[in-house]
Amino acid sequence: MKSKLIIISVALAAVAGPALANGPLASGVSQVDAIVQGHASPGDAAVATSDRNVKFRVLDNGAVERTNKRFGTVSVTDPHAEFRKSRDNR
């Protein structure tokens, strides 16, 4: 029984590791994905392909500003802080 649990744990760890967005991005990743995951430079901006009213922009401090022109909403998130929070909650 213990050996089955160990095998399952190792298998899950092997699968879960590459799924995390803490490494380099693939070459074909969209600009929106790069911005949201914290791999863009300040001043970079992109428009969502699924909703042209949604725009993402990297601020000077590295935070990401998401603007929805249709609803008049603006939200700011820090992708690096989100990554640290998810890493610490494991």
Protein Blocks (a to p, Z undefined) as FASTA:
>chain_A
ZZmmmmmmmmmmmmmmmmpccbccdfkbcfklmmmnopacehiacddfklmkbccdddfk
opacdddfknopacdddfklmmmmmmmmZZ
